């Protein structure tokens, strides 16, 4: 995994799945903070296990709680339009209204959100 610092965000490149459970989320955010000093991470949605987007799995709640606990903001970038779950769409909408976690179409949108909050 490669970290690229953009403003105060660690943009993580690579196509592999990086977050599969709470422990891998903590490992990622600790590595990003140690290597970049950033207080935010930008991930591609493909870097999250697909079960993250199935809210009943509990993975999204577990992972996001880790980010909140460790005071690391998370922007997830990708195309979320193919998800049909109303609870997931509502979750994405509500997340985007807050300051800790956001779901964005582009990296530039994610950086704009991080700047504003």
Biotite code that builds the C-alpha atoms (Angstrom):
import biotite.structure as struc

atoms = struc.array([
    struc.Atom([0.000, 0.000, 0.000], chain_id="A", res_id=1, res_name="UNK", atom_name="CA", element="C"),
    struc.Atom([1.209, 3.461, -0.906], chain_id="A", res_id=2, res_name="UNK", atom_name="CA", element="C"),
    struc.Atom([0.280, 6.668, 0.909], chain_id="A", res_id=3, res_name="UNK", atom_name="CA", element="C"),
    struc.Atom([0.188, 9.946, -0.988], chain_id="A", res_id=4, res_name="UNK", atom_name="CA", element="C"),
    struc.Atom([-0.294, 13.019, 1.155], chain_id="A", res_id=5, res_name="UNK", atom_name="CA", element="C"),
    struc.Atom([-2.754, 15.559, -0.272], chain_id="A", res_id=6, res_name="UNK", atom_name="CA", element="C"),
    struc.Atom([-3.356, 18.451, 2.058], chain_id="A", res_id=7, res_name="UNK", atom_name="CA", element="C"),
    struc.Atom([-4.114, 16.749, 5.395], chain_id="A", res_id=8, res_name="UNK", atom_name="CA", element="C"),
    struc.Atom([-5.351, 13.496, 3.854], chain_id="A", res_id=9, res_name="UNK", atom_name="CA", element="C"),
    struc.Atom([-3.534, 10.259, 3.167], chain_id="A", res_id=10, res_name="UNK", atom_name="CA", element="C"),
    struc.Atom([-4.726, 9.011, -0.218], chain_id="A", res_id=11, res_name="UNK", atom_name="CA", element="C"),
    struc.Atom([-4.168, 5.279, -0.347], chain_id="A", res_id=12, res_name="UNK", atom_name="CA", element="C"),
    struc.Atom([-3.445, 3.733, -3.712], chain_id="A", res_id=13, res_name="UNK", atom_name="CA", element="C"),
    struc.Atom([-3.499, 0.132, -4.753], chain_id="A", res_id=14, res_name="UNK", atom_name="CA", element="C"),
    struc.Atom([-6.271, -2.172, -5.860], chain_id="A", res_id=15, res_name="UNK", atom_name="CA", element="C"),
    struc.Atom([-6.188, -4.709, -3.068], chain_id="A", res_id=16, res_name="UNK", atom_name="CA", element="C"),
    struc.Atom([-8.830, -4.940, -0.353], chain_id="A", res_id=17, res_name="UNK", atom_name="CA", element="C"),
    struc.Atom([-7.369, -3.248, 2.716], chain_id="A", res_id=18, res_name="UNK", atom_name="CA", element="C"),
    struc.Atom([-10.236, -3.346, 5.190], chain_id="A", res_id=19, res_name="UNK", atom_name="CA", element="C"),
    struc.Atom([-11.914, -6.635, 5.994], chain_id="A", res_id=20, res_name="UNK", atom_name="CA", element="C"),
    struc.Atom([-12.575, -6.174, 9.720], chain_id="A", res_id=21, res_name="UNK", atom_name="CA", element="C"),
    struc.Atom([-12.015, -3.802, 12.616], chain_id="A", res_id=22, res_name="UNK", atom_name="CA", element="C"),
    struc.Atom([-8.430, -4.912, 13.160], chain_id="A", res_id=23, res_name="UNK", atom_name="CA", element="C"),
    struc.Atom([-7.421, -4.203, 9.555], chain_id="A", res_id=24, res_name="UNK", atom_name="CA", element="C"),
    struc.Atom([-9.063, -0.765, 9.836], chain_id="A", res_id=25, res_name="UNK", atom_name="CA", element="C"),
    struc.Atom([-7.003, 0.054, 12.940], chain_id="A", res_id=26, res_name="UNK", atom_name="CA", element="C"),
    struc.Atom([-3.831, -1.187, 11.248], chain_id="A", res_id=27, res_name="UNK", atom_name="CA", element="C"),
    struc.Atom([-4.533, 0.991, 8.205], chain_id="A", res_id=28, res_name="UNK", atom_name="CA", element="C"),
    struc.Atom([-5.343, 4.155, 10.105], chain_id="A", res_id=29, res_name="UNK", atom_name="CA", element="C"),
    struc.Atom([-2.348, 3.724, 12.442], chain_id="A", res_id=30, res_name="UNK", atom_name="CA", element="C"),
    struc.Atom([-0.016, 3.213, 9.469], chain_id="A", res_id=31, res_name="UNK", atom_name="CA", element="C"),
    struc.Atom([-1.441, 6.223, 7.651], chain_id="A", res_id=32, res_name="UNK", atom_name="CA", element="C"),
    struc.Atom([-1.107, 8.469, 10.684], chain_id="A", res_id=33, res_name="UNK", atom_name="CA", element="C"),
    struc.Atom([2.441, 7.243, 11.435], chain_id="A", res_id=34, res_name="UNK", atom_name="CA", element="C"),
    struc.Atom([3.693, 7.508, 7.851], chain_id="A", res_id=35, res_name="UNK", atom_name="CA", element="C"),
    struc.Atom([1.975, 10.764, 6.849], chain_id="A", res_id=36, res_name="UNK", atom_name="CA", element="C"),
    struc.Atom([0.872, 12.550, 10.018], chain_id="A", res_id=37, res_name="UNK", atom_name="CA", element="C"),
    struc.Atom([-2.534, 13.033, 8.384], chain_id="A", res_id=38, res_name="UNK", atom_name="CA", element="C"),
    struc.Atom([-5.819, 13.109, 10.262], chain_id="A", res_id=39, res_name="UNK", atom_name="CA", element="C"),
    struc.Atom([-7.883, 11.842, 7.311], chain_id="A", res_id=40, res_name="UNK", atom_name="CA", element="C"),
    struc.Atom([-7.784, 8.955, 4.864], chain_id="A", res_id=41, res_name="UNK", atom_name="CA", element="C"),
    struc.Atom([-9.195, 8.757, 1.355], chain_id="A", res_id=42, res_name="UNK", atom_name="CA", element="C"),
    struc.Atom([-9.940, 5.191, 0.233], chain_id="A", res_id=43, res_name="UNK", atom_name="CA", element="C"),
    struc.Atom([-11.375, 3.792, -2.996], chain_id="A", res_id=44, res_name="UNK", atom_name="CA", element="C"),
    struc.Atom([-14.511, 1.771, -2.340], chain_id="A", res_id=45, res_name="UNK", atom_name="CA", element="C"),
    struc.Atom([-12.791, -1.235, -3.920], chain_id="A", res_id=46, res_name="UNK", atom_name="CA", element="C"),
    struc.Atom([-10.347, -1.211, -0.992], chain_id="A", res_id=47, res_name="UNK", atom_name="CA", element="C"),
    struc.Atom([-13.183, -2.161, 1.360], chain_id="A", res_id=48, res_name="UNK", atom_name="CA", element="C"),
    struc.Atom([-14.537, -5.674, 1.606], chain_id="A", res_id=49, res_name="UNK", atom_name="CA", element="C"),
    struc.Atom([-17.873, -5.743, -0.238], chain_id="A", res_id=50, res_name="UNK", atom_name="CA", element="C"),
    struc.Atom([-19.629, -6.797, 2.984], chain_id="A", res_id=51, res_name="UNK", atom_name="CA", element="C"),
    struc.Atom([-18.980, -3.231, 4.219], chain_id="A", res_id=52, res_name="UNK", atom_name="CA", element="C"),
    struc.Atom([-21.825, -2.139, 1.922], chain_id="A", res_id=53, res_name="UNK", atom_name="CA", element="C"),
    struc.Atom([-24.199, -4.764, 3.316], chain_id="A", res_id=54, res_name="UNK", atom_name="CA", element="C"),
    struc.Atom([-25.126, -3.001, 6.551], chain_id="A", res_id=55, res_name="UNK", atom_name="CA", element="C"),
    struc.Atom([-26.508, -6.177, 8.127], chain_id="A", res_id=56, res_name="UNK", atom_name="CA", element="C"),
    struc.Atom([-22.944, -7.588, 8.190], chain_id="A", res_id=57, res_name="UNK", atom_name="CA", element="C"),
    struc.Atom([-21.983, -5.041, 10.855], chain_id="A", res_id=58, res_name="UNK", atom_name="CA", element="C"),
    struc.Atom([-18.642, -4.332, 9.158], chain_id="A", res_id=59, res_name="UNK", atom_name="CA", element="C"),
    struc.Atom([-19.444, -0.699, 8.323], chain_id="A", res_id=60, res_name="UNK", atom_name="CA", element="C"),
    struc.Atom([-20.407, 0.058, 11.915], chain_id="A", res_id=61, res_name="UNK", atom_name="CA", element="C"),
    struc.Atom([-17.343, -1.689, 13.310], chain_id="A", res_id=62, res_name="UNK", atom_name="CA", element="C"),
    struc.Atom([-14.931, 0.036, 10.924], chain_id="A", res_id=63, res_name="UNK", atom_name="CA", element="C"),
    struc.Atom([-16.430, 3.496, 11.255], chain_id="A", res_id=64, res_name="UNK", atom_name="CA", element="C"),
    struc.Atom([-16.409, 3.237, 15.037], chain_id="A", res_id=65, res_name="UNK", atom_name="CA", element="C"),
    struc.Atom([-12.650, 2.597, 14.872], chain_id="A", res_id=66, res_name="UNK", atom_name="CA", element="C"),
    struc.Atom([-12.139, 5.727, 12.784], chain_id="A", res_id=67, res_name="UNK", atom_name="CA", element="C"),
    struc.Atom([-14.202, 7.810, 15.218], chain_id="A", res_id=68, res_name="UNK", atom_name="CA", element="C"),
    struc.Atom([-12.440, 6.334, 18.264], chain_id="A", res_id=69, res_name="UNK", atom_name="CA", element="C"),
    struc.Atom([-9.003, 7.065, 16.813], chain_id="A", res_id=70, res_name="UNK", atom_name="CA", element="C"),
    struc.Atom([-10.063, 10.520, 15.575], chain_id="A", res_id=71, res_name="UNK", atom_name="CA", element="C"),
    struc.Atom([-9.279, 9.774, 11.938], chain_id="A", res_id=72, res_name="UNK", atom_name="CA", element="C"),
    struc.Atom([-11.671, 11.027, 9.272], chain_id="A", res_id=73, res_name="UNK", atom_name="CA", element="C"),
    struc.Atom([-12.548, 8.775, 6.346], chain_id="A", res_id=74, res_name="UNK", atom_name="CA", element="C"),
    struc.Atom([-13.618, 9.662, 2.813], chain_id="A", res_id=75, res_name="UNK", atom_name="CA", element="C"),
    struc.Atom([-14.630, 6.760, 0.595], chain_id="A", res_id=76, res_name="UNK", atom_name="CA", element="C"),
    struc.Atom([-14.509, 7.427, -3.142], chain_id="A", res_id=77, res_name="UNK", atom_name="CA", element="C"),
    struc.Atom([-16.318, 5.485, -5.824], chain_id="A", res_id=78, res_name="UNK", atom_name="CA", element="C"),
    struc.Atom([-19.539, 4.831, -7.688], chain_id="A", res_id=79, res_name="UNK", atom_name="CA", element="C"),
    struc.Atom([-22.262, 3.916, -5.214], chain_id="A", res_id=80, res_name="UNK", atom_name="CA", element="C"),
    struc.Atom([-25.146, 4.234, -7.680], chain_id="A", res_id=81, res_name="UNK", atom_name="CA", element="C"),
    struc.Atom([-25.523, 0.496, -8.265], chain_id="A", res_id=82, res_name="UNK", atom_name="CA", element="C"),
    struc.Atom([-26.411, -0.180, -4.623], chain_id="A", res_id=83, res_name="UNK", atom_name="CA", element="C"),
    struc.Atom([-30.182, -0.488, -4.293], chain_id="A", res_id=84, res_name="UNK", atom_name="CA", element="C"),
    struc.Atom([-30.510, -0.862, -0.533], chain_id="A", res_id=85, res_name="UNK", atom_name="CA", element="C"),
    struc.Atom([-32.527, 2.033, 0.914], chain_id="A", res_id=86, res_name="UNK", atom_name="CA", element="C"),
    struc.Atom([-30.839, 1.693, 4.336], chain_id="A", res_id=87, res_name="UNK", atom_name="CA", element="C"),
    struc.Atom([-27.413, 1.928, 2.658], chain_id="A", res_id=88, res_name="UNK", atom_name="CA", element="C"),
    struc.Atom([-28.461, 4.942, 0.580], chain_id="A", res_id=89, res_name="UNK", atom_name="CA", element="C"),
    struc.Atom([-29.803, 6.599, 3.733], chain_id="A", res_id=90, res_name="UNK", atom_name="CA", element="C"),
    struc.Atom([-26.574, 5.752, 5.581], chain_id="A", res_id=91, res_name="UNK", atom_name="CA", element="C"),
    struc.Atom([-24.462, 7.317, 2.815], chain_id="A", res_id=92, res_name="UNK", atom_name="CA", element="C"),
    struc.Atom([-26.660, 10.427, 2.760], chain_id="A", res_id=93, res_name="UNK", atom_name="CA", element="C"),
    struc.Atom([-26.538, 10.871, 6.547], chain_id="A", res_id=94, res_name="UNK", atom_name="CA", element="C"),
    struc.Atom([-22.780, 10.234, 6.649], chain_id="A", res_id=95, res_name="UNK", atom_name="CA", element="C"),
    struc.Atom([-22.201, 12.949, 4.057], chain_id="A", res_id=96, res_name="UNK", atom_name="CA", element="C"),
    struc.Atom([-24.026, 15.452, 6.275], chain_id="A", res_id=97, res_name="UNK", atom_name="CA", element="C"),
    struc.Atom([-21.526, 14.853, 9.084], chain_id="A", res_id=98, res_name="UNK", atom_name="CA", element="C"),
    struc.Atom([-17.816, 15.430, 9.545], chain_id="A", res_id=99, res_name="UNK", atom_name="CA", element="C"),
    struc.Atom([-16.297, 11.990, 10.261], chain_id="A", res_id=100, res_name="UNK", atom_name="CA", element="C"),
    struc.Atom([-17.167, 9.799, 7.273], chain_id="A", res_id=101, res_name="UNK", atom_name="CA", element="C"),
    struc.Atom([-18.172, 10.708, 3.733], chain_id="A", res_id=102, res_name="UNK", atom_name="CA", element="C"),
    struc.Atom([-18.909, 8.887, 0.487], chain_id="A", res_id=103, res_name="UNK", atom_name="CA", element="C"),
    struc.Atom([-17.933, 10.773, -2.663], chain_id="A", res_id=104, res_name="UNK", atom_name="CA", element="C"),
    struc.Atom([-17.798, 10.196, -6.417], chain_id="A", res_id=105, res_name="UNK", atom_name="CA", element="C"),
    struc.Atom([-14.360, 11.708, -6.910], chain_id="A", res_id=106, res_name="UNK", atom_name="CA", element="C"),
    struc.Atom([-11.205, 12.357, -4.952], chain_id="A", res_id=107, res_name="UNK", atom_name="CA", element="C"),
    struc.Atom([-11.657, 16.092, -5.520], chain_id="A", res_id=108, res_name="UNK", atom_name="CA", element="C"),
    struc.Atom([-15.131, 15.981, -3.938], chain_id="A", res_id=109, res_name="UNK", atom_name="CA", element="C"),
    struc.Atom([-13.650, 14.108, -0.989], chain_id="A", res_id=110, res_name="UNK", atom_name="CA", element="C"),
    struc.Atom([-10.891, 16.703, -0.564], chain_id="A", res_id=111, res_name="UNK", atom_name="CA", element="C"),
    struc.Atom([-13.440, 19.537, -0.768], chain_id="A", res_id=112, res_name="UNK", atom_name="CA", element="C"),
    struc.Atom([-15.515, 17.875, 1.970], chain_id="A", res_id=113, res_name="UNK", atom_name="CA", element="C"),
    struc.Atom([-12.443, 17.373, 4.155], chain_id="A", res_id=114, res_name="UNK", atom_name="CA", element="C"),
    struc.Atom([-11.500, 21.051, 3.702], chain_id="A", res_id=115, res_name="UNK", atom_name="CA", element="C"),
    struc.Atom([-14.989, 22.238, 4.682], chain_id="A", res_id=116, res_name="UNK", atom_name="CA", element="C"),
    struc.Atom([-15.226, 20.152, 7.836], chain_id="A", res_id=117, res_name="UNK", atom_name="CA", element="C"),
])
